[in-house]
Amino acid sequence: MKFRALLFLLLIFTLISNSIAQNETYFIKFKNSISKFEVEERINQKEILSASNSAFLKTQNFTANHLAKGVAKDIDELSRIVKLTFSSVQQAENFLTSASSDPLIEYVQKGNIYQVDYTPNDSLVSEQWALNKIQAFDAWDITLGSDTILIGIIDTGIDYDHIDLTSKIYNNPGEMGLDNFGRDKRFNNIDDDGNGFIDDFMGWDFTDRVGFPFDSTGGDYLGWDNNPKDENNHGTYIAGIAGASTNNLYGVAGTAPGSKLMNIRAFDPNGYGEEDDVAAAILYAVRMGAKVINMSFGDNAFSFVLRDVIRYAYSRGVVLVASSGNTTSSAPHYPSGYSEVICVGNSTSDDFIAGNSNFGSTIDLVAPGSLIMTTAKDNNYAIISGTSASAPFVSGAAALILSLENFSNEEIKQILKSTTDDIDKPGWDLKSGAGRLNLFRAVKVIAPSKIKINNPTQDFATFTNNLEINATVLSPYFTKYDLYYGI
């Protein structure tokens, strides 16, 4: 009898373990020789691999879908990326064995989980030292920004009811239809603007944590919806630094008080976000007209999928800003490590580099990120530290510059880097990059200079002993010219 009871308990334990096991997520990208129609057919028929490699998949329990639940389906550069979700590690390993020899696949990559980059601090201060440090008050004499310049905050959501933020949230004018009774112009269960998102009046919640055990008390993380309410605090922190209201008798002032904030949630209540959800959030921001995207999150794992999404956003002229990470590492941190992204480290009130701020070859500049006062949920305020806090200062700076003139994203990067205050070794260095953000100097620049390394690219590799370096120099004082150098 005891033996039977033991077997019964073992069976129950096995069933429970299987029910909460994390699914294995992988992405594949087909080569350009595969048409979008063929990709669609392979997804629908679950024949992902070439005929010689597909036999075992017929018996496997897996799902296949376009990147970002179809958001990328009609984007040429991303339409060949497919998301595969397996119910076990063994299934995923079987797939990798077959996929590695498939001649029609450009790459295979395991799905990443990203985490927001901040370190909470409960100390209290009486003023926003960072605004004085970057000369924000002088900059605001030139521009407060424009409500036509949208800053996409991809994070844990924003407390859109916060008294310092409620007027700063971008409201989608396309979602203004009426219901059957002529009521409520915002939420009528109709996709009024035809963008694929129903009632996205004030942003979107892309959080969809595959494999999470269901917990009705754990918050809103199980599926996409039109309510990007912050349940973590991090997104509300970032939103306040980037664009909290000014002259309203309350709280703090944001870096770009005249800009609007696009509320895009891609992270669960614990601050974790799946790669597919982050990709969808970036694509949504591009589709909805964000001029700047702030990404105060990351991971040290290089991702082909996120790289392709970042390149797409960059090709559409979006200024991409991300935190460098808080692990005191010189290794690249992504998405800030991609060359298309402005990588921001953390500086202190004394213009030192924070001890845990990541550094290295991918750093572009630093900005205040230690003991930063900002907005918190439920009409509260908090002091936070980390490169997460540094990035929105630069995002706000980019928005201010764009309110003056329609510069390209590369020109914005060069303006920001060329107008910094040098706080470490003279010139560019591994710790502070080009230096610490100076908002006033940045908005005074009219014609940016640009030096671009055309070759080698960031992920270039060669087996030869020779390397050709090609750079383009643009300056308001000189005619464009190219430099070539071989080593």
C-alpha positions as CSV (number, residue, x, y, z in Angstrom):
1,M,0.0,0.0,0.0
2,K,2.8,2.4,0.9
3,F,4.5,1.5,-2.4
4,R,1.4,2.4,-4.4
5,A,1.0,5.6,-2.5
6,L,4.6,6.5,-3.3
7,L,4.1,5.7,-7.0
8,F,1.0,7.9,-7.0
9,L,2.9,10.9,-5.4
10,L,5.7,10.4,-7.9
11,L,3.2,10.5,-10.8
12,I,1.6,13.7,-9.4
13,F,5.0,15.3,-9.0
14,T,6.0,14.4,-12.6
15,L,2.8,15.8,-14.0
16,I,3.2,19.1,-12.0
17,S,6.8,19.4,-13.0
18,N,6.0,18.9,-16.7
19,S,3.1,21.4,-16.5
20,I,5.4,24.2,-15.3
21,A,8.4,23.4,-17.4
22,Q,9.8,26.2,-19.4
23,N,9.3,25.9,-23.1
24,E,12.4,26.0,-25.4
25,T,12.2,28.9,-27.9
26,Y,14.4,29.2,-31.0
27,F,14.4,31.5,-34.0
28,I,15.5,30.6,-37.5
29,K,16.0,32.9,-40.4
30,F,15.7,31.6,-44.0
31,K,18.0,32.9,-46.7
32,N,16.7,35.4,-49.3
33,S,16.3,32.6,-51.8
34,I,13.1,31.6,-49.9
35,S,10.2,33.8,-50.7
36,K,7.7,35.2,-48.1
37,F,5.0,33.0,-49.6
38,E,7.2,29.9,-49.1
39,V,7.9,30.9,-45.5
40,E,4.1,31.3,-44.9
41,E,3.6,27.8,-46.4
42,R,6.2,26.2,-44.2
43,I,4.7,27.8,-41.1
44,N,1.2,26.7,-41.9
45,Q,2.2,23.1,-42.8
46,K,4.8,23.0,-40.0
47,E,7.4,21.9,-42.6
48,I,10.1,24.2,-41.4
49,L,13.2,22.5,-42.6
50,S,14.1,21.2,-46.1
51,A,12.4,17.9,-47.1
52,S,15.4,15.8,-46.2
53,N,15.5,17.2,-42.6
54,S,11.8,17.6,-41.9
55,A,10.7,14.1,-41.2
56,F,11.2,14.1,-37.5
57,L,9.3,17.4,-37.0
58,K,6.1,15.7,-38.1
59,T,6.0,13.8,-34.8
60,Q,7.2,16.7,-32.6
61,N,5.0,18.9,-30.4
62,F,6.0,22.4,-31.4
63,T,4.6,25.6,-32.6
64,A,5.8,27.9,-35.4
65,N,5.0,31.5,-36.0
66,H,6.3,34.7,-37.6
67,L,8.6,36.9,-35.5
68,A,6.7,39.0,-33.0
69,K,3.4,37.1,-33.5
70,G,3.2,38.3,-37.1
71,V,4.1,42.0,-36.5
72,A,7.2,41.4,-38.7
73,K,5.3,39.3,-41.3
74,D,5.1,42.0,-44.0
75,I,8.5,43.6,-43.3
76,D,10.9,42.4,-46.1
77,E,14.0,42.5,-43.9
78,L,12.3,40.5,-41.1
79,S,9.7,38.4,-42.9
80,R,12.0,35.3,-43.1
81,I,12.5,35.0,-39.3
82,V,10.4,32.3,-37.7
83,K,9.8,31.6,-34.0
84,L,9.7,28.0,-32.9
85,T,8.6,26.9,-29.5
86,F,9.3,23.3,-28.3
87,S,7.8,21.6,-25.3
88,S,11.1,20.0,-24.2
89,V,14.8,20.4,-24.3
90,Q,15.2,17.1,-26.2
91,Q,12.9,18.3,-29.0
92,A,14.9,21.5,-29.3
93,E,18.2,19.5,-29.5
94,N,16.7,17.2,-32.2
95,F,15.7,20.3,-34.2
96,L,19.2,21.9,-33.9
97,T,20.8,18.7,-35.1
98,S,18.8,18.8,-38.3
99,A,18.7,22.5,-38.8
100,S,22.5,22.9,-38.6
101,S,22.8,21.1,-42.0
102,D,19.9,22.8,-43.8
103,P,21.3,24.8,-46.7
104,L,18.3,27.2,-46.8
105,I,18.7,28.5,-43.2
106,E,20.8,31.7,-42.6
107,Y,21.0,31.3,-38.8
108,V,19.5,29.4,-35.9
109,Q,19.4,31.1,-32.5
110,K,18.0,30.3,-29.0
111,G,15.6,32.9,-27.7
112,N,17.0,35.3,-25.1
113,I,15.4,36.8,-22.0
114,Y,16.3,40.4,-21.3
115,Q,16.3,42.1,-17.9
116,V,16.0,45.8,-17.0
117,D,19.2,47.5,-16.0
118,Y,18.9,49.3,-12.7
119,T,19.8,49.1,-9.0
120,P,17.2,50.6,-6.6
121,N,18.4,52.9,-3.8
122,D,16.2,54.1,-1.0
123,S,18.3,57.1,0.0
124,L,16.5,60.5,-0.4
125,V,17.9,63.7,-1.9
126,S,16.3,67.1,-2.1
127,E,17.1,68.0,-5.7
128,Q,17.8,66.7,-9.1
129,W,21.5,67.2,-9.3
130,A,21.7,65.7,-12.8
131,L,19.7,68.5,-14.4
132,N,22.3,71.0,-13.2
133,K,25.2,68.8,-14.2
134,I,24.1,68.5,-17.9
135,Q,23.0,72.2,-18.0
136,A,19.4,71.3,-18.7
137,F,18.0,74.7,-17.5
138,D,20.1,76.5,-20.0
139,A,19.1,74.1,-22.7
140,W,15.4,74.7,-22.0
141,D,15.9,78.4,-22.8
142,I,16.5,77.1,-26.4
143,T,13.9,74.4,-26.5
144,L,11.6,72.3,-24.3
145,G,11.0,69.8,-27.0
146,S,8.0,69.2,-29.2
147,D,4.9,67.0,-28.7
148,T,5.4,65.8,-32.3
149,I,8.7,64.1,-31.2
150,L,7.7,60.8,-29.7
151,I,10.0,58.9,-27.3
152,G,9.2,55.2,-27.2
153,I,9.7,53.8,-23.7
154,I,10.1,50.1,-24.1
155,D,10.1,48.8,-20.5
156,T,7.8,47.5,-17.8
157,G,5.0,49.9,-18.8
158,I,4.3,53.4,-17.3
159,D,1.9,54.4,-14.5
160,Y,-0.1,56.6,-16.9
161,D,-2.2,57.9,-13.9
162,H,0.9,59.5,-12.3
163,I,0.3,63.2,-11.8
164,D,3.7,64.0,-13.3
165,L,3.2,61.7,-16.3
166,T,-0.5,61.6,-17.2
167,S,-0.3,64.5,-19.6
168,K,2.9,63.2,-21.2
169,I,1.6,59.9,-22.5
170,Y,1.0,59.8,-26.2
171,N,-2.6,59.1,-27.2
172,N,-3.1,57.4,-30.5
173,P,-5.5,59.7,-32.5
174,G,-6.3,56.8,-34.8
175,E,-8.2,55.0,-32.1
176,M,-11.0,57.4,-31.7
177,G,-14.0,55.4,-32.9
178,L,-17.4,55.1,-31.2
179,D,-19.0,51.9,-29.9
180,N,-22.5,50.8,-31.0
181,F,-24.1,53.2,-28.6
182,G,-22.0,56.2,-29.5
183,R,-20.0,56.0,-26.2
184,D,-16.3,56.0,-25.3
185,K,-14.2,57.1,-28.2
186,R,-11.2,55.1,-27.0
187,F,-12.2,51.5,-26.3
188,N,-14.7,50.2,-28.7
189,N,-13.1,46.8,-29.5
190,I,-12.4,47.9,-33.1
191,D,-9.0,48.4,-34.7
192,D,-10.0,51.9,-35.9
193,D,-6.6,52.8,-37.5
194,G,-6.0,49.4,-39.0
195,N,-2.6,48.9,-37.5
196,G,-3.3,45.4,-36.2
197,F,-3.8,46.4,-32.6
198,I,-7.3,46.8,-31.2
199,D,-7.9,49.9,-29.0
200,D,-4.2,50.8,-28.6
201,F,-5.3,54.2,-27.4
202,M,-2.3,54.7,-25.1
203,G,0.2,52.1,-26.1
204,W,0.4,48.4,-26.0
205,D,1.4,45.6,-23.6
206,F,3.5,43.0,-25.4
207,T,4.3,40.9,-22.3
208,D,3.7,37.2,-23.0
209,R,5.9,35.0,-20.8
210,V,5.8,31.6,-22.4
211,G,6.0,28.7,-19.9
212,F,5.3,30.8,-16.8
213,P,3.2,28.9,-14.2
214,F,-0.3,30.5,-14.1
215,D,-0.8,32.8,-11.1
216,S,-3.8,35.1,-11.2
217,T,-2.2,37.2,-8.4
218,G,1.1,37.6,-10.2
219,G,0.0,40.5,-12.4
220,D,-0.6,41.0,-16.1
221,Y,2.0,39.0,-18.0
222,L,0.2,36.2,-19.8
223,G,-0.9,37.8,-23.0
224,W,-0.8,40.9,-25.2
225,D,-3.3,43.6,-24.5
226,N,-4.0,47.3,-24.7
227,N,-3.2,48.1,-21.1
228,P,0.5,48.9,-20.6
229,K,0.2,49.7,-16.9
230,D,3.5,49.4,-15.0
231,E,3.5,46.7,-12.3
232,N,7.2,46.9,-11.6
233,N,8.1,50.6,-11.2
234,H,11.1,50.5,-13.6
235,G,9.2,51.9,-16.6
236,T,7.7,54.7,-14.5
237,Y,11.2,55.5,-13.3
238,I,12.5,55.8,-16.9
239,A,9.6,57.8,-18.1
240,G,10.0,60.4,-15.4
241,I,13.7,60.9,-16.3
242,A,12.9,61.2,-20.0
243,G,9.9,63.4,-19.9
244,A,8.1,64.2,-16.6
245,S,6.0,67.4,-16.7
246,T,7.4,70.7,-15.7
247,N,5.9,73.8,-14.2
248,N,3.0,71.8,-12.7
249,L,3.8,72.4,-9.1
250,Y,4.5,68.7,-8.5
251,G,7.5,66.4,-8.3
252,V,10.3,66.3,-10.8
253,A,11.2,67.6,-14.3
254,G,12.0,65.4,-17.2
255,T,14.9,65.9,-19.7
256,A,12.5,66.6,-22.6
257,P,9.4,68.1,-21.0
258,G,7.8,69.1,-24.3
259,S,8.0,65.6,-25.9
260,K,5.4,62.9,-25.6
261,L,6.1,59.4,-24.3
262,M,4.9,56.3,-26.1
263,N,4.1,53.6,-23.5
264,I,5.2,50.2,-24.7
265,R,5.4,47.4,-22.2
266,A,7.6,44.3,-23.0
267,F,8.6,43.2,-19.5
268,D,6.8,41.3,-16.8
269,P,6.3,42.4,-13.2
270,N,9.7,41.0,-12.3
271,G,11.5,43.0,-15.0
272,Y,12.1,40.1,-17.5
273,G,11.2,40.2,-21.1
274,E,11.3,37.6,-23.9
275,E,13.1,38.4,-27.1
276,D,10.0,38.0,-29.3
277,D,8.1,40.5,-27.2
278,V,11.0,43.0,-27.2
279,A,11.2,42.7,-31.0
280,A,7.5,43.3,-31.4
281,A,7.7,46.3,-29.1
282,I,10.5,47.9,-31.2
283,L,8.5,47.2,-34.4
284,Y,5.4,48.8,-32.9
285,A,7.3,51.9,-31.9
286,V,8.6,52.2,-35.5
287,R,5.2,51.7,-37.0
288,M,3.6,54.3,-34.7
289,G,6.1,57.0,-35.5
290,A,8.5,57.0,-32.5
291,K,11.5,59.2,-33.3
292,V,13.5,58.0,-30.4
293,I,13.4,54.6,-28.6
294,N,14.8,54.1,-25.1
295,M,15.9,50.6,-24.1
296,S,17.0,50.5,-20.5
297,F,17.5,46.7,-20.5
298,G,19.8,44.1,-22.0
299,D,21.8,40.9,-21.8
300,N,25.3,39.9,-22.7
301,A,24.2,37.4,-25.3
302,F,24.5,38.5,-28.9
303,S,21.3,38.0,-30.8
304,F,20.9,37.8,-34.6
305,V,17.2,38.3,-34.3
306,L,17.5,41.5,-32.2
307,R,20.3,42.7,-34.5
308,D,18.1,42.4,-37.5
309,V,15.2,44.2,-35.8
310,I,17.5,47.0,-34.6
311,R,18.9,47.4,-38.1
312,Y,15.4,47.7,-39.5
313,A,14.5,50.4,-36.9
314,Y,17.7,52.2,-37.7
315,S,17.0,52.1,-41.4
316,R,13.8,53.9,-40.7
317,G,15.6,56.8,-39.1
318,V,14.8,56.0,-35.5
319,V,17.4,57.2,-32.8
320,L,18.1,54.1,-30.7
321,V,19.4,54.6,-27.1
322,A,20.2,51.8,-24.6
323,S,21.9,51.3,-21.3
324,S,25.4,49.8,-21.2
325,G,24.6,47.4,-18.3
326,N,25.6,47.2,-14.6
327,T,28.0,44.3,-14.3
328,T,31.4,46.2,-14.4
329,S,32.1,44.3,-17.6
330,S,34.0,45.4,-20.7
331,A,32.2,42.8,-22.8
332,P,29.4,44.1,-25.1
333,H,25.9,44.3,-23.7
334,Y,23.0,44.1,-26.0
335,P,21.1,45.9,-27.5
336,S,23.5,48.7,-26.5
337,G,26.4,46.8,-28.1
338,Y,25.0,47.0,-31.6
339,S,26.7,49.8,-33.7
340,E,23.3,51.3,-34.6
341,V,22.5,51.9,-30.9
342,I,23.8,54.8,-28.7
343,C,25.4,53.0,-25.8
344,V,25.2,55.0,-22.5
345,G,27.1,54.4,-19.3
346,N,26.6,55.8,-15.8
347,S,28.3,58.8,-14.3
348,T,28.1,60.2,-10.8
349,S,27.5,63.6,-9.3
350,D,31.2,64.1,-9.1
351,D,31.7,63.1,-12.7
352,F,33.3,59.8,-12.0
353,I,32.2,56.6,-13.8
354,A,30.0,54.5,-11.5
355,G,31.8,51.4,-10.2
356,N,29.3,48.9,-11.7
357,S,28.8,50.7,-15.0
358,N,29.8,48.5,-18.0
359,F,32.5,50.0,-20.3
360,G,34.6,49.0,-23.3
361,S,34.7,49.5,-27.1
362,T,30.9,49.9,-27.5
363,I,30.5,52.8,-25.1
364,D,29.4,56.0,-26.9
365,L,29.0,58.4,-23.9
366,V,27.9,58.5,-20.3
367,A,25.1,60.4,-18.5
368,P,24.0,60.8,-14.9
369,G,22.8,57.5,-13.5
370,S,23.6,57.5,-9.7
371,L,21.1,58.6,-7.1
372,I,18.6,59.9,-9.7
373,M,15.3,61.3,-8.4
374,T,12.4,60.3,-10.6
375,T,8.7,59.3,-10.7
376,A,7.4,56.0,-9.2
377,K,4.1,54.2,-9.2
378,D,1.0,55.5,-7.4
379,N,2.1,59.2,-7.5
380,N,5.3,58.4,-5.6
381,Y,8.9,59.4,-6.2
382,A,12.1,57.4,-5.8
383,I,15.9,57.5,-6.1
384,I,17.4,55.0,-8.5
385,S,20.8,54.2,-9.8
386,G,22.1,52.3,-12.8
387,T,22.7,52.7,-16.5
388,S,18.9,52.3,-16.9
389,A,18.7,55.8,-15.4
390,S,21.5,57.2,-17.7
391,A,19.9,56.1,-21.0
392,P,16.7,58.3,-20.8
393,F,18.8,61.4,-20.2
394,V,20.3,60.8,-23.6
395,S,16.9,59.8,-25.2
396,G,15.5,63.1,-23.9
397,A,18.5,64.9,-25.3
398,A,17.9,63.4,-28.7
399,A,14.3,64.4,-28.6
400,L,15.3,68.0,-27.8
401,I,17.7,68.1,-30.7
402,L,15.1,66.7,-33.1
403,S,12.7,69.4,-32.0
404,L,15.1,72.0,-33.5
405,E,15.9,70.3,-36.8
406,N,15.2,67.0,-38.6
407,F,18.7,65.5,-38.2
408,S,19.3,61.8,-39.2
409,N,19.8,59.3,-36.4
410,E,23.6,59.1,-37.2
411,E,23.8,62.9,-37.0
412,I,22.1,62.9,-33.6
413,K,24.6,60.4,-32.4
414,Q,27.5,62.5,-33.5
415,I,26.0,65.7,-32.1
416,L,25.6,64.0,-28.7
417,K,29.2,62.6,-28.7
418,S,30.9,65.7,-30.0
419,T,29.3,68.0,-27.4
420,T,30.0,66.0,-24.3
421,D,32.2,67.2,-21.3
422,D,35.4,65.3,-21.2
423,I,35.5,63.8,-17.7
424,D,38.1,61.0,-17.9
425,K,41.1,60.6,-20.2
426,P,41.4,63.2,-23.0
427,G,39.3,62.2,-26.0
428,W,37.5,59.0,-26.3
429,D,38.3,56.4,-23.6
430,L,37.0,52.9,-22.6
431,K,35.3,54.1,-19.4
432,S,33.4,57.2,-20.4
433,G,33.4,56.9,-24.2
434,A,33.2,60.4,-25.7
435,G,32.4,62.0,-22.3
436,R,29.5,63.0,-20.2
437,L,26.3,64.4,-21.7
438,N,26.0,68.2,-21.9
439,L,22.4,69.0,-22.9
440,F,23.0,72.7,-23.4
441,R,25.9,72.2,-25.8
442,A,24.0,69.6,-27.7
443,V,21.1,71.8,-28.5
444,K,23.4,74.7,-29.6
445,V,24.9,72.7,-32.5
446,I,23.4,73.5,-35.9
447,A,25.5,71.5,-38.3
448,P,26.9,68.2,-37.1
449,S,30.2,66.7,-38.2
450,K,30.3,63.0,-39.0
451,I,33.0,60.4,-39.1
452,K,31.8,57.0,-40.1
453,I,33.8,53.8,-40.3
454,N,32.5,52.0,-43.4
455,N,34.8,49.1,-43.2
456,P,35.4,46.9,-41.2
457,T,31.9,46.5,-39.9
458,Q,31.2,45.6,-36.3
459,D,30.9,41.8,-37.0
460,F,33.6,41.7,-39.7
461,A,36.0,38.7,-39.7
462,T,38.9,37.7,-41.9
463,F,41.5,35.0,-42.2
464,T,44.0,37.2,-44.2
465,N,46.8,39.2,-42.8
466,N,45.6,42.4,-44.4
467,L,42.8,44.8,-43.3
468,E,41.5,47.7,-45.3
469,I,40.0,50.6,-43.3
470,N,37.5,52.9,-45.0
471,A,36.0,56.0,-43.3
472,T,33.8,58.8,-44.5
473,V,34.3,62.3,-43.0
474,L,31.5,64.9,-43.3
475,S,32.0,68.4,-41.8
476,P,30.2,71.7,-42.2
477,Y,33.6,73.3,-42.7
478,F,35.0,70.8,-45.3
479,T,33.8,69.0,-48.4
480,K,33.0,65.3,-48.0
481,Y,35.9,63.0,-48.5
482,D,36.8,59.4,-48.0
483,L,39.8,57.9,-46.2
484,Y,41.4,54.6,-47.1
485,Y,44.1,52.9,-45.1
486,G,45.4,49.3,-45.3
487,I,47.2,47.4,-42.5
